[in-house]
């Protein structure tokens, strides 16, 4: 006969990301309210872990201080508990991840579904696309690598007809003759066109959010 295995409750909550001044206490209160442990107990049967995770997810929402505003839109009646950045499911300690998550939320709120990025490198594009996917999608991204291949006015027209917002990433390798295809395009008067002066992804997201909010 195999003996039941139990786990340390403090260690379990730590592994689940409930780090911070109040998060462990809030999580412990949920476990007690759901009858999965009781006051004073320090260990819990391993067989209860799945039910414990379900209870914590049902009643609590974790977010770091930087992602608190973004998390409030997802709370759905759950209690928001502040955790350390590395335990935050929104940014996981990454400024880029947090910024992209906020940008996706801002685009959704304003009906921006098609985002065109002119400029940037293949590495930046791949990272940005992955972060948008991790943020839950809802925003389609097209990218134009200005330093590669030959770009035509017809291609620019197709991109501008598709875009809800066009972003000129001017701080990255982007020949003037390529950026002009977009900034001087007749559709630039109808499509919100933003010039970004920050090289990094977080800076890009911040400038775009400010522009679409205005």
TORTOR-255890 format. One record per residue: residue in one letter; x, z, y of N, C-alpha, C in turn; residue number from 1. Coordinates in steps of 0.2 Angstrom, whole numbers, plus 5000, padded with zeros to 4 digits. Layout:
N
["A" [X Z Y] [X Z Y] [X Z Y] NUM];
...
REM end
This chain:
214
["X" [5004 5000 4994] [5000 5000 5000] [5004 5000 5006] 1];
["X" [5003 4995 5011] [5007 4995 5017] [5004 5000 5022] 2];
["X" [5008 5004 5025] [5006 5008 5030] [5004 5005 5037] 3];
["X" [4999 5007 5040] [4998 5005 5047] [5004 5005 5052] 4];
["X" [5005 5000 5056] [5010 5001 5061] [5007 5002 5067] 5];
["X" [5010 5006 5071] [5008 5007 5078] [5013 5006 5083] 6];
["X" [5011 5005 5089] [5016 5003 5095] [5016 5008 5101] 7];
["X" [5021 5008 5104] [5021 5012 5110] [5017 5009 5116] 8];
["X" [5012 5013 5118] [5007 5010 5123] [5011 5008 5130] 9];
["X" [5015 5012 5132] [5019 5010 5138] [5023 5004 5137] 10];
["X" [5026 5003 5132] [5030 4997 5130] [5026 4991 5130] 11];
["X" [5020 4992 5126] [5015 4986 5126] [5013 4984 5132] 12];
["X" [5011 4988 5137] [5009 4986 5144] [5014 4983 5148] 13];
["X" [5020 4986 5147] [5026 4983 5150] [5027 4975 5148] 14];
["X" [5027 4974 5141] [5027 4967 5138] [5022 4963 5141] 15];
["X" [5016 4966 5142] [5010 4962 5144] [5010 4960 5152] 16];
["X" [5016 4963 5155] [5016 4961 5162] [5013 4966 5167] 17];
["X" [5011 4972 5164] [5008 4977 5169] [5014 4981 5171] 18];
["X" [5017 4979 5176] [5023 4982 5180] [5021 4983 5187] 19];
["X" [5023 4988 5190] [5022 4990 5197] [5019 4997 5197] 20];
["X" [5018 4999 5204] [5016 5006 5205] [5009 5008 5202] 21];
["X" [5004 5003 5202] [4998 5005 5199] [4995 5002 5193] 22];
["X" [4999 4996 5191] [4996 4992 5186] [4996 4995 5179] 23];
["X" [5001 4999 5177] [5001 5003 5171] [4995 5007 5170] 24];
["X" [4993 5011 5176] [4988 5016 5176] [4981 5012 5175] 25];
["X" [4981 5007 5179] [4974 5003 5179] [4973 5000 5172] 26];
["X" [4979 4997 5168] [4978 4995 5162] [4976 5000 5157] 27];
["X" [4979 5006 5157] [4978 5011 5153] [4971 5013 5153] 28];
["X" [4968 5014 5159] [4961 5016 5161] [4956 5011 5157] 29];
["X" [4958 5004 5157] [4954 4999 5153] [4954 5001 5146] 30];
["X" [4960 5002 5143] [4960 5003 5136] [4956 5009 5134] 31];
["X" [4957 5014 5138] [4953 5021 5137] [4945 5019 5137] 32];
["X" [4943 5016 5142] [4936 5014 5143] [4933 5010 5138] 33];
["X" [4938 5006 5135] [4935 5002 5129] [4936 5005 5122] 34];
["X" [4938 5011 5122] [4939 5015 5116] [4945 5013 5112] 35];
["X" [4950 5010 5115] [4956 5007 5111] [4961 5013 5111] 36];
["X" [4961 5018 5115] [4965 5023 5115] [4961 5029 5118] 37];
["X" [4965 5035 5119] [4961 5040 5122] [4967 5044 5126] 38];
["X" [4965 5048 5131] [4970 5052 5135] [4974 5056 5131] 39];
["X" [4981 5055 5133] [4986 5059 5130] [4989 5055 5124] 40];
["X" [4986 5050 5121] [4990 5046 5116] [4995 5042 5119] 41];
["X" [5000 5042 5115] [5006 5038 5117] [5007 5031 5113] 42];
["X" [5004 5031 5107] [5004 5025 5103] [4998 5023 5101] 43];
["X" [4997 5016 5099] [4991 5013 5097] [4992 5009 5091] 44];
["X" [4987 5008 5087] [4988 5004 5081] [4989 4997 5082] 45];
["X" [4994 4994 5079] [4995 4987 5080] [4989 4982 5079] 46];
["X" [4984 4985 5074] [4978 4981 5073] [4974 4980 5079] 47];
["X" [4975 4985 5084] [4971 4985 5090] [4974 4980 5096] 48];
["X" [4979 4978 5095] [4983 4974 5100] [4979 4968 5103] 49];
["X" [4976 4964 5098] [4972 4958 5100] [4966 4960 5104] 50];
["X" [4963 4966 5102] [4957 4968 5106] [4959 4971 5113] 51];
["X" [4965 4974 5113] [4968 4977 5119] [4969 4971 5124] 52];
["X" [4972 4966 5122] [4974 4960 5126] [4968 4957 5129] 53];
["X" [4963 4956 5125] [4956 4953 5127] [4953 4958 5132] 54];
["X" [4953 4964 5131] [4950 4969 5136] [4954 4969 5143] 55];
["X" [4961 4968 5143] [4965 4968 5149] [4963 4962 5153] 56];
["X" [4963 4956 5149] [4962 4950 5152] [4955 4949 5155] 57];
["X" [4950 4953 5152] [4943 4952 5154] [4942 4956 5160] 58];
["X" [4945 4962 5161] [4944 4967 5167] [4949 4967 5172] 59];
["X" [4955 4964 5171] [4960 4964 5176] [4963 4958 5177] 60];
["X" [4966 4957 5183] [4969 4950 5185] [4976 4952 5188] 61];
["X" [4981 4950 5185] [4988 4952 5188] [4990 4947 5193] 62];
["X" [4994 4949 5198] [4997 4945 5203] [5002 4949 5207] 63];
["X" [5007 4946 5209] [5012 4949 5214] [5009 4949 5221] 64];
["X" [5013 4952 5225] [5010 4953 5232] [5010 4946 5236] 65];
["X" [5015 4942 5234] [5015 4935 5237] [5009 4931 5235] 66];
["X" [5006 4932 5229] [5001 4928 5226] [4994 4931 5226] 67];
["X" [4994 4937 5230] [4987 4940 5230] [4982 4936 5233] 68];
["X" [4983 4933 5238] [4977 4929 5241] [4975 4923 5237] 69];
["X" [4980 4920 5234] [4978 4915 5229] [4974 4918 5223] 70];
["X" [4976 4923 5221] [4973 4926 5215] [4966 4928 5216] 71];
["X" [4964 4930 5222] [4958 4933 5224] [4952 4928 5223] 72];
["X" [4954 4921 5223] [4949 4916 5222] [4948 4915 5214] 73];
["X" [4952 4918 5210] [4951 4918 5203] [4948 4924 5200] 74];
["X" [4947 4929 5204] [4946 4936 5201] [4939 4936 5197] 75];
["X" [4934 4933 5199] [4928 4933 5195] [4925 4940 5193] 76];
["X" [4926 4944 5198] [4924 4951 5196] [4929 4956 5193] 77];
["X" [4935 4953 5191] [4940 4957 5188] [4944 4961 5194] 78];
["X" [4947 4966 5192] [4950 4970 5197] [4957 4967 5197] 79];
["X" [4959 4966 5203] [4966 4963 5205] [4971 4969 5205] 80];
["X" [4976 4968 5201] [4982 4973 5200] [4988 4970 5202] 81];
["X" [4992 4973 5207] [4998 4971 5209] [5004 4972 5204] 82];
["X" [5008 4967 5202] [5013 4967 5198] [5019 4964 5201] 83];
["X" [5025 4966 5197] [5031 4963 5200] [5031 4955 5199] 84];
["X" [5035 4952 5203] [5035 4944 5203] [5036 4942 5196] 85];
["X" [5041 4944 5193] [5043 4941 5186] [5037 4942 5181] 86];
["X" [5032 4947 5183] [5026 4947 5178] [5020 4944 5181] 87];
["X" [5021 4940 5186] [5015 4937 5190] [5014 4930 5186] 88];
["X" [5007 4929 5183] [5006 4923 5180] [5006 4917 5185] 89];
["X" [5005 4918 5191] [5005 4913 5196] [5012 4910 5198] 90];
["X" [5016 4914 5199] [5023 4911 5201] [5028 4913 5196] 91];
["X" [5027 4918 5192] [5033 4920 5187] [5039 4921 5191] 92];
["X" [5039 4923 5197] [5045 4925 5201] [5048 4919 5204] 93];
["X" [5045 4913 5204] [5047 4907 5207] [5043 4905 5214] 94];
["X" [5047 4904 5219] [5044 4903 5226] [5041 4896 5225] 95];
["X" [5044 4891 5221] [5042 4884 5221] [5035 4884 5217] 96];
["X" [5035 4888 5212] [5029 4889 5208] [5023 4891 5212] 97];
["X" [5024 4897 5216] [5019 4900 5220] [5017 4895 5225] 98];
["X" [5022 4891 5229] [5020 4886 5234] [5016 4881 5231] 99];
["X" [5017 4878 5225] [5013 4873 5222] [5006 4875 5220] 100];
["X" [5006 4881 5218] [4999 4884 5216] [4995 4885 5222] 101];
["X" [4998 4887 5228] [4994 4888 5234] [4992 4881 5237] 102];
["X" [4997 4876 5236] [4995 4869 5239] [4989 4866 5235] 103];
["X" [4990 4867 5228] [4984 4864 5224] [4978 4867 5226] 104];
["X" [4978 4874 5227] [4971 4877 5229] [4969 4875 5236] 105];
["X" [4974 4874 5240] [4972 4871 5247] [4969 4864 5247] 106];
["X" [4972 4860 5242] [4970 4853 5242] [4963 4853 5239] 107];
["X" [4962 4857 5234] [4955 4857 5231] [4950 4859 5235] 108];
["X" [4951 4864 5240] [4947 4867 5244] [4945 4862 5250] 109];
["X" [4949 4857 5251] [4948 4852 5256] [4946 4845 5253] 110];
["X" [4945 4845 5247] [4943 4839 5244] [4949 4833 5243] 111];
["X" [4955 4836 5244] [4961 4831 5243] [4963 4831 5236] 112];
["X" [4961 4825 5233] [4962 4824 5225] [4968 4819 5224] 113];
["X" [4970 4815 5229] [4975 4810 5228] [4981 4812 5233] 114];
["X" [4987 4814 5231] [4992 4816 5235] [4998 4811 5234] 115];
["X" [5000 4807 5239] [5005 4802 5239] [5012 4805 5242] 116];
["X" [5017 4805 5239] [5024 4808 5241] [5028 4802 5242] 117];
["X" [5031 4800 5248] [5035 4795 5249] [5042 4798 5250] 118];
["X" [5047 4797 5246] [5053 4801 5247] [5054 4806 5241] 119];
["X" [5060 4809 5241] [5062 4813 5236] [5065 4810 5230] 120];
["X" [5068 4814 5226] [5072 4811 5220] [5068 4812 5214] 121];
["X" [5071 4808 5209] [5067 4808 5202] [5067 4816 5199] 122];
["X" [5072 4820 5201] [5072 4826 5198] [5067 4831 5202] 123];
["X" [5066 4830 5208] [5061 4833 5212] [5054 4831 5210] 124];
["X" [5053 4825 5209] [5047 4822 5207] [5045 4825 5200] 125];
["X" [5049 4825 5196] [5048 4828 5189] [5046 4835 5189] 126];
["X" [5050 4839 5193] [5048 4846 5194] [5042 4847 5198] 127];
["X" [5040 4843 5203] [5034 4844 5206] [5028 4842 5202] 128];
["X" [5029 4837 5198] [5023 4835 5193] [5022 4841 5188] 129];
["X" [5027 4844 5186] [5027 4849 5181] [5023 4855 5184] 130];
["X" [5025 4857 5190] [5022 4863 5193] [5015 4862 5195] 131];
["X" [5013 4856 5197] [5006 4854 5198] [5002 4855 5191] 132];
["X" [5005 4852 5186] [5002 4853 5179] [5001 4861 5178] 133];
["X" [5006 4865 5179] [5006 4872 5177] [5000 4875 5182] 134];
["X" [4999 4873 5188] [4995 4876 5192] [4987 4874 5190] 135];
["X" [4986 4870 5185] [4980 4869 5183] [4977 4862 5185] 136];
["X" [4981 4858 5188] [4979 4851 5189] [4974 4851 5195] 137];
["X" [4970 4845 5195] [4965 4844 5200] [4967 4840 5205] 138];
["X" [4974 4839 5206] [4977 4835 5211] [4981 4830 5208] 139];
["X" [4980 4824 5209] [4984 4818 5206] [4989 4816 5211] 140];
["X" [4995 4815 5208] [5001 4814 5212] [5004 4807 5211] 141];
["X" [5005 4804 5216] [5009 4797 5216] [5016 4798 5220] 142];
["X" [5021 4796 5217] [5028 4797 5221] [5031 4790 5222] 143];
["X" [5035 4789 5227] [5038 4783 5229] [5045 4785 5230] 144];
["X" [5050 4783 5226] [5057 4785 5226] [5060 4779 5231] 145];
["X" [5061 4781 5237] [5063 4776 5242] [5070 4774 5241] 146];
["X" [5074 4777 5238] [5081 4775 5237] [5082 4771 5231] 147];
["X" [5076 4769 5227] [5077 4765 5221] [5072 4759 5222] 148];
["X" [5074 4754 5219] [5071 4747 5218] [5069 4744 5225] 149];
["X" [5065 4739 5225] [5063 4736 5231] [5056 4737 5233] 150];
["X" [5054 4739 5239] [5047 4741 5241] [5044 4736 5245] 151];
["X" [5038 4734 5244] [5035 4729 5248] [5029 4732 5252] 152];
["X" [5026 4728 5256] [5020 4730 5260] [5014 4730 5256] 153];
["X" [5014 4726 5251] [5008 4726 5247] [5008 4732 5242] 154];
["X" [5014 4734 5240] [5014 4741 5236] [5012 4746 5241] 155];
["X" [5014 4746 5247] [5012 4752 5252] [5005 4752 5253] 156];
["X" [5002 4746 5254] [4995 4745 5255] [4991 4748 5249] 157];
["X" [4993 4747 5243] [4990 4749 5237] [4990 4757 5237] 158];
["X" [4996 4760 5238] [4997 4767 5238] [4993 4770 5244] 159];
["X" [4992 4767 5250] [4988 4770 5255] [4981 4770 5254] 160];
["X" [4979 4764 5251] [4972 4764 5249] [4970 4769 5244] 161];
["X" [4974 4771 5240] [4973 4776 5234] [4973 4783 5237] 162];
["X" [4978 4785 5242] [4979 4791 5244] [4974 4794 5249] 163];
["X" [4973 4801 5248] [4969 4805 5253] [4974 4808 5258] 164];
["X" [4980 4810 5256] [4985 4812 5260] [4991 4809 5258] 165];
["X" [4995 4806 5263] [5002 4803 5262] [5007 4808 5265] 166];
["X" [5012 4809 5261] [5017 4814 5264] [5024 4810 5264] 167];
["X" [5027 4809 5270] [5033 4806 5271] [5039 4812 5270] 168];
["X" [5043 4812 5265] [5047 4817 5264] [5054 4815 5267] 169];
["X" [5054 4816 5273] [5060 4813 5277] [5066 4816 5276] 170];
["X" [5067 4822 5274] [5073 4826 5273] [5077 4824 5267] 171];
["X" [5074 4819 5263] [5077 4817 5256] [5079 4810 5257] 172];
["X" [5083 4807 5252] [5085 4800 5253] [5079 4796 5254] 173];
["X" [5078 4793 5260] [5073 4789 5261] [5075 4784 5267] 174];
["X" [5076 4778 5265] [5078 4773 5270] [5072 4772 5275] 175];
["X" [5074 4771 5282] [5069 4770 5287] [5065 4764 5286] 176];
["X" [5067 4759 5283] [5063 4753 5282] [5058 4754 5276] 177];
["X" [5059 4759 5272] [5054 4761 5267] [5049 4766 5270] 178];
["X" [5051 4771 5274] [5046 4775 5277] [5042 4772 5282] 179];
["X" [5044 4767 5285] [5040 4763 5290] [5035 4759 5287] 180];
["X" [5035 4757 5281] [5030 4754 5277] [5024 4758 5277] 181];
["X" [5025 4765 5277] [5019 4769 5277] [5017 4772 5284] 182];
["X" [5022 4774 5288] [5021 4777 5294] [5018 4772 5299] 183];
["X" [5020 4766 5298] [5017 4760 5303] [5012 4756 5300] 184];
["X" [5009 4758 5294] [5004 4754 5291] [4997 4755 5294] 185];
["X" [4993 4750 5295] [4987 4751 5298] [4983 4757 5295] 186];
["X" [4983 4758 5289] [4979 4763 5286] [4982 4770 5287] 187];
["X" [4987 4771 5291] [4990 4777 5293] [4985 4781 5298] 188];
["X" [4981 4776 5301] [4977 4779 5306] [4971 4782 5302] 189];
["X" [4969 4781 5296] [4964 4783 5292] [4966 4788 5287] 190];
["X" [4971 4787 5284] [4974 4792 5279] [4978 4797 5283] 191];
["X" [4977 4803 5281] [4981 4809 5285] [4988 4808 5282] 192];
["X" [4993 4806 5287] [5000 4805 5285] [5004 4811 5288] 193];
["X" [5008 4814 5284] [5012 4820 5286] [5019 4818 5285] 194];
["X" [5023 4820 5290] [5031 4819 5289] [5033 4826 5288] 195];
["X" [5037 4827 5283] [5040 4834 5281] [5047 4834 5282] 196];
["X" [5049 4839 5285] [5057 4840 5287] [5060 4845 5282] 197];
["X" [5057 4848 5278] [5060 4852 5273] [5062 4849 5267] 198];
["X" [5068 4850 5264] [5070 4847 5258] [5067 4850 5252] 199];
["X" [5067 4856 5251] [5064 4860 5245] [5057 4859 5244] 200];
["X" [5055 4860 5238] [5048 4860 5236] [5044 4865 5239] 201];
["X" [5046 4871 5240] [5042 4876 5243] [5041 4874 5251] 202];
["X" [5046 4872 5254] [5045 4870 5261] [5041 4864 5262] 203];
["X" [5041 4859 5257] [5036 4853 5257] [5029 4856 5257] 204];
["X" [5028 4860 5252] [5021 4863 5251] [5018 4866 5257] 205];
["X" [5023 4871 5260] [5021 4874 5266] [5019 4870 5272] 206];
["X" [5023 4865 5273] [5021 4860 5278] [5015 4856 5277] 207];
["X" [5014 4854 5271] [5008 4850 5269] [5002 4854 5270] 208];
["X" [5002 4861 5268] [4996 4865 5268] [4995 4866 5275] 209];
["X" [4999 4867 5280] [4998 4868 5287] [4995 4862 5290] 210];
["X" [4997 4856 5288] [4994 4850 5291] [4987 4849 5288] 211];
["X" [4986 4850 5282] [4979 4849 5280] [4974 4854 5282] 212];
["X" [4977 4860 5283] [4972 4865 5286] [4971 4864 5293] 213];
["X" [4975 4861 5297] [4974 4859 5304] [4969 4853 5305] 214];
REM end
